[in-house]
Amino acid sequence: MKIMSRIESNDLKKLITFILTFIFISAILMTSLVTKKYNLEAGDIAKFDIKAPKEVTDTLKTKEKQQQKEESVPLQYNKNLEIKKETLEQIDSLFFRANKLLESALDESHKIQDIRENTQINLSEEEIKILVSLDDKQLKSLQENLKVIMNKVLDMDIREDNEEDIKKAQDAIAVKFNSSKLSRNLRDLGIRIGILMVKPNFFYDEEKTNELKAEAKKSVQPIVIKKGQIIVKEGEPVTDRDLIILKDLGLLDSEDNKYIYLNIAALVLLVMFLQWFYIYKYYKEIYNDYSKLILLNILTCISILLGRTISIISPFLIPLACIPMLITLLINYKISIASSIINSILLSAVVQFNIEITLLAILNSILGAVALKRLQQRNDILYASLFIGIMNIILTFTVGFLLSNNVVEVLKRSGYSFIGSIMAAILTVGFLPFFESTFDIVTNIKLLELSNPNHPVQKKLLLEAPGTYHHSVLVANLAEVAAEQVGGNPVLARVAAYYHDIGKIKRPMFFKENQVGRDNPHDKINPNLSTLIITSHVKDGIEIAKEYKLPKVIRDAIEQHHGTSLVKYFYVTAKNNSERPEEIKEEDFRYSGPIPTSKENAILMLADGVEAAVRSISEPTKGKIEEMVNNIIKARVNESQLDNCDLTLKDLDKIRAAFLKALSGIYHQRIEYPSENKVHELKGE
């Protein structure tokens, strides 16, 4: 018995769920990440074909191709234009000194010394003698020719540390001078000066060269070994290259492989801890609801299983949005976003940490949750999947072309990702009824089905209690707009309102809204019996709800929509009619409860009271309606009917404003049109 009581312990159930989920996910990941290992060395003869279990980059061939591409890039040089400018300035400086020495009284040796000290051209003594012996006309002619020739020669690319380029420049100087009209001695002197002035003007640009090499290397597409491609053929020796590929594929037996199981377990443990901690920290109501917790873990397991199974065909076909959409519909969209993004890590591991699939998983986690946040009809699932499919195509396109230039492959993957989103919609619609019935969860889709006017209960209510039916529709409108304002579920509030008074079907004539043109039967019976009949519509409603198998949330709404409120009219009547009013007990005139335990049921209580009260106003005006709404809300608060729901005073203000806005549309003052006679009178006819 002790063991049984322990098993029934909630904490132990959670622990067992955690362990089983951990084992299941770890096992799935191991089938994806752990492969058969081979103990091979270079030179061994292969006893069988070894194929690649997954797609992998051939690092050796890729590096070889990258190296070839880098080597094909020519060295980059930059021309220094200052070299020409400096050279021409040196020529001018040389001939300026020579011209100045023409008028000097210095002897020849001092002139030679002056030229050497004041110029940067390393002429020989004999060459300087010739230079200083020239007259003004010869100096000018030589200077002009030398500048023209050097200007052209220095337009050539003369690379540093390249003797061939320097030789070409020097030869060009000789050719140009020899073709000039200068005298031989001037030509020879000009050639000598020009040759001495030739220097490199084209310098190696290491930064630009490396930049172009990097671009060339980047342009090389990785050489990929396809899944199923033979790496080592049976009967052939194993090469060093084969061993490198086998190592990249994780197929070589090594010490590192012994830790892969531990690494997988650690990864799964970390992800599960993050998921559970997030729920414990921010959604304790889900953490404490064992059925919701186990549902979340089952959906996580299905997500990993689907990923592993479908990735065998193509990882881009995985219906990544399926589980986020299911979690949104079955639990809520906030948990869906957080849980699905965390689980994207596990899905990434399933596909060997493919960056494109990881990004798609995160995108689908967000879109799959948010797209169905305000589900209004079943078709919204299809529309959401189409939108997600388009987003998948865009992401696959952009990331695909960043990683590859293979247009066909990128288009193929984009198409697969779109198909995956459509599959997500199909699986969501298929899985949903199973989880709804298994875990007794009412989704918005189920609620929308119940809102159909052709539902048997609704048809019966319309035929047998038309006043109540009309009242329920008005209450539904009020409840829906109020729920939207305070973050409740507007669909649940609306549908609960449709069914909250179905118990009146049994005795419709005992309720004011169905007594149009008829006598009030309560006038003929005592207040105690009237109270019993009035309050029994709650019990009758629950019985009808069970008969038609309406979900628990609707039954709860029926049971709680009056809470433990007082049937005040009959209580006061009973006291007034009694000879001993002090013996009249208030509890005999109260509903049995319980009081509302959710926002939606509390809103339903307020909307029900407000609609009935405002309807009773003979000539409704804005002021009267506002006063009545305030009184109803204040009364429910004072009676402690709202103590068990999480509505704040700020929420009540929002509900009040929503009611007033909706009621002003229903009970707006109508324009009184004049009679036909009056119109004629106004026209003066």
TAKA-V967019 format. One record per backbone hydrogen bond with DSSP energy under -0.5 kcal/mol. NH is the residue of the N-H (numbers start at 1). CO is the residue of the C=O. E is the energy in kcal/mol with one decimal. If there is no record, write none. Layout:
BEGIN
nh = (NH	NH)
co = (CO	CO)
e = (E	E)
END
This chain:
BEGIN
nh = (5	6	7	8	9	13	14	15	16	17	18	19	20	21	22	23	24	25	26	27	28	29	30	31	32	33	34	35	38	40	43	44	46	46	50	51	52	56	58	59	62	63	64	65	66	67	68	69	70	71	72	73	74	78	80	81	83	85	86	87	88	89	90	91	92	93	94	95	96	97	98	99	100	101	102	102	103	103	104	111	112	113	114	115	116	117	118	119	122	123	128	129	130	131	132	133	134	134	139	140	141	142	143	144	145	146	147	148	149	150	151	152	153	154	155	156	158	159	160	162	166	167	168	169	170	171	172	173	174	175	176	177	178	179	180	187	188	189	190	191	192	193	194	195	196	197	198	198	201	202	203	203	205	206	209	210	211	212	213	214	215	216	217	218	219	220	221	224	225	226	228	229	231	232	235	236	238	243	244	245	246	247	248	249	250	251	252	253	257	258	259	260	263	264	265	266	267	268	269	270	271	272	273	274	275	276	277	278	279	280	281	282	283	286	287	288	289	290	293	294	295	296	297	298	299	300	301	302	303	304	305	306	307	308	309	310	311	312	313	314	317	318	320	322	324	325	326	327	328	329	330	331	332	336	337	338	339	340	341	342	343	344	344	345	347	348	349	350	351	352	353	354	354	358	359	360	361	362	363	364	365	366	367	368	369	370	371	372	373	375	380	381	382	383	384	385	386	387	388	389	390	391	392	393	394	395	396	397	398	399	400	401	402	403	404	407	410	411	412	413	414	415	416	417	418	419	420	421	422	423	424	425	426	427	428	429	430	431	432	433	434	435	436	437	438	439	441	443	447	448	449	450	451	452	455	459	460	461	462	463	464	465	469	470	471	472	473	474	475	476	477	478	479	480	481	482	483	484	485	486	487	488	490	493	494	495	496	497	498	499	500	502	504	505	506	508	510	511	514	515	518	521	523	524	525	530	531	532	533	534	535	536	537	538	539	540	541	542	543	544	545	546	547	548	549	550	554	555	556	557	558	559	560	561	565	567	568	571	572	573	574	575	576	577	578	583	584	585	588	589	590	591	593	596	602	603	604	605	606	607	608	609	610	611	612	613	614	615	616	617	620	625	626	627	628	629	630	631	632	633	634	635	636	637	638	639	640	641	642	643	645	652	653	654	655	656	657	658	659	660	661	662	663	664	665	665	666	667	673	679	680	681	682	683	684	684	685)
co = (1	2	3	4	6	9	10	11	12	13	14	15	16	17	18	19	20	21	22	23	24	25	26	27	28	29	30	33	251	38	238	41	44	236	232	49	229	225	223	57	58	59	60	61	62	63	64	65	66	67	68	70	72	203	201	79	80	81	82	83	84	85	86	87	88	89	90	91	92	93	94	95	96	97	98	99	99	100	101	107	108	109	110	111	112	113	114	115	120	121	124	125	126	127	128	129	130	131	135	136	137	138	139	140	141	142	143	144	145	146	147	148	149	150	152	153	156	157	202	159	162	163	164	165	166	167	168	169	170	171	172	173	174	175	177	183	184	185	186	187	188	189	190	191	192	193	194	195	158	158	78	201	76	204	205	206	207	208	209	210	211	212	213	214	215	217	219	222	56	224	52	226	50	50	46	233	44	239	240	241	242	243	244	245	247	246	246	38	254	255	256	257	259	260	261	262	263	264	265	266	267	268	269	270	271	272	273	274	275	276	277	278	279	283	283	284	286	288	289	290	291	292	293	294	295	296	297	298	299	300	301	302	303	304	305	306	307	309	310	310	314	315	318	319	320	321	322	323	324	325	326	327	327	332	333	334	335	336	337	338	339	340	341	342	343	344	345	346	347	349	348	348	351	354	355	356	357	358	359	360	361	362	363	364	365	366	367	369	370	372	377	378	378	379	380	381	382	383	384	385	386	387	388	389	390	391	392	393	394	395	396	397	398	399	400	405	406	407	408	409	410	411	412	413	414	415	416	417	418	419	420	421	422	423	424	425	426	427	428	429	430	431	432	433	434	435	436	441	443	444	445	446	447	449	452	455	456	457	458	459	460	461	465	466	467	468	469	470	471	472	473	474	475	476	477	478	479	480	481	482	484	483	488	489	490	491	492	493	494	495	496	499	501	502	503	505	507	508	511	512	515	519	520	521	522	526	527	528	529	530	531	532	534	535	535	536	537	538	539	540	541	542	543	544	546	545	551	551	552	553	554	555	556	557	562	589	566	567	568	569	570	571	572	573	574	580	581	583	585	586	587	565	563	641	598	599	600	601	602	603	604	605	606	607	608	609	610	611	612	614	617	621	622	623	624	625	626	627	628	629	630	631	632	633	634	635	637	636	636	640	642	648	649	650	651	652	653	654	655	656	657	658	659	660	661	662	662	663	671	675	676	677	678	679	680	681	680)
e = (-2.5	-1.9	-2.2	-1.8	-1.2	-2.1	-2.2	-2.3	-2.6	-2.6	-2.7	-2.5	-2.8	-2.5	-2.5	-2.6	-2.5	-2.6	-2.3	-2.3	-2.1	-2.6	-2.2	-1.5	-0.9	-3.0	-2.2	-0.6	-3.2	-1.0	-3.4	-2.0	-0.6	-2.3	-2.4	-0.5	-2.4	-2.1	-3.7	-1.4	-2.5	-2.5	-2.5	-2.5	-2.3	-2.6	-2.3	-2.1	-2.3	-2.5	-1.3	-1.3	-0.5	-2.8	-3.1	-0.9	-1.3	-1.4	-2.9	-2.4	-2.6	-1.9	-2.1	-2.0	-2.2	-2.3	-2.4	-2.4	-1.8	-1.9	-2.1	-2.4	-1.9	-1.9	-0.6	-0.7	-0.6	-0.6	-0.5	-1.9	-2.4	-2.0	-2.4	-2.3	-2.1	-2.1	-1.9	-1.0	-0.6	-1.9	-2.2	-2.1	-1.9	-2.1	-2.9	-1.0	-0.5	-1.2	-2.5	-2.1	-2.2	-2.8	-2.6	-2.4	-2.2	-2.8	-2.4	-2.1	-2.7	-2.7	-2.2	-1.6	-2.7	-2.5	-1.2	-1.7	-0.9	-0.8	-1.9	-1.1	-1.6	-2.6	-2.2	-2.0	-2.4	-2.5	-2.1	-1.8	-2.0	-2.6	-2.3	-2.4	-2.5	-1.2	-1.7	-2.9	-3.0	-2.0	-2.9	-2.8	-2.3	-2.7	-2.8	-2.8	-2.0	-1.3	-0.7	-0.9	-1.6	-2.3	-2.7	-0.5	-3.8	-0.8	-2.2	-2.7	-2.0	-2.5	-2.2	-2.4	-2.1	-2.4	-2.5	-2.5	-1.8	-1.0	-0.5	-0.7	-3.7	-0.7	-3.3	-2.1	-3.4	-1.3	-3.3	-1.9	-2.7	-2.0	-1.9	-2.1	-2.7	-2.2	-2.3	-2.0	-1.2	-3.2	-0.6	-2.5	-0.6	-1.2	-1.6	-1.2	-2.5	-2.5	-2.4	-2.3	-2.3	-2.6	-2.5	-2.4	-2.4	-2.7	-2.4	-2.3	-2.2	-2.8	-2.9	-2.1	-1.9	-2.7	-2.8	-2.6	-2.3	-0.9	-2.2	-2.8	-0.6	-1.0	-2.2	-2.8	-1.8	-2.3	-1.8	-2.3	-2.5	-1.9	-2.3	-2.5	-2.3	-2.0	-2.6	-3.1	-2.2	-2.5	-2.5	-2.7	-1.7	-0.9	-1.3	-2.0	-1.8	-1.1	-2.4	-1.6	-0.6	-2.1	-2.3	-2.9	-2.0	-2.3	-2.9	-2.8	-0.7	-1.7	-2.4	-2.0	-2.8	-2.4	-2.2	-2.1	-2.3	-0.9	-0.5	-1.4	-2.2	-2.3	-1.7	-1.8	-1.3	-1.6	-3.5	-0.6	-0.6	-2.3	-2.2	-2.3	-2.7	-2.0	-2.5	-2.9	-1.9	-1.8	-2.8	-2.5	-1.0	-2.6	-2.7	-0.6	-1.6	-1.2	-1.6	-1.7	-0.6	-2.4	-2.5	-2.2	-2.2	-2.2	-2.7	-2.5	-2.1	-2.2	-2.6	-2.2	-2.2	-2.6	-2.9	-2.5	-2.5	-2.6	-2.1	-2.4	-1.1	-1.7	-1.8	-1.3	-2.2	-2.6	-2.3	-2.4	-2.3	-2.3	-2.2	-2.4	-1.7	-2.3	-2.6	-1.3	-1.7	-2.7	-1.7	-1.5	-2.1	-2.8	-2.3	-2.4	-2.0	-3.2	-2.2	-0.7	-0.5	-2.0	-2.6	-2.3	-2.6	-2.2	-1.8	-0.7	-2.3	-2.6	-1.7	-1.8	-1.3	-1.1	-2.1	-2.5	-2.2	-2.5	-2.3	-2.1	-2.7	-2.2	-2.3	-2.5	-2.4	-2.7	-2.0	-2.0	-2.6	-2.4	-1.9	-2.0	-3.0	-2.4	-1.8	-1.9	-2.5	-1.9	-1.2	-1.1	-0.7	-2.4	-0.9	-2.4	-2.2	-2.6	-2.8	-1.6	-1.5	-1.1	-1.1	-1.7	-1.9	-1.7	-1.1	-0.6	-1.5	-1.6	-2.3	-1.9	-2.3	-0.7	-1.9	-1.6	-0.8	-2.1	-2.7	-2.1	-2.5	-2.9	-3.0	-1.5	-1.2	-1.4	-0.7	-3.1	-1.7	-2.0	-2.0	-2.4	-2.5	-2.3	-2.3	-2.2	-1.1	-3.3	-0.7	-1.9	-3.2	-1.6	-2.3	-2.4	-2.3	-1.4	-2.2	-3.4	-1.8	-1.8	-2.9	-2.2	-2.5	-2.0	-2.5	-2.2	-1.2	-1.9	-1.4	-0.6	-0.9	-2.2	-1.1	-2.2	-1.0	-0.5	-2.1	-2.8	-2.2	-2.2	-2.2	-3.1	-2.8	-2.1	-2.8	-2.6	-1.9	-2.2	-2.8	-2.1	-1.0	-1.3	-0.5	-2.8	-2.3	-2.2	-2.5	-2.6	-2.3	-2.2	-2.4	-2.3	-2.5	-2.6	-2.2	-2.0	-2.7	-2.0	-1.6	-2.4	-0.5	-0.8	-0.9	-2.2	-1.7	-1.8	-2.7	-2.6	-2.2	-2.3	-2.7	-2.4	-2.1	-2.3	-3.2	-2.0	-0.8	-0.5	-1.3	-3.4	-0.9	-2.1	-2.0	-2.2	-2.5	-1.8	-0.6	-0.9	-2.8)
END
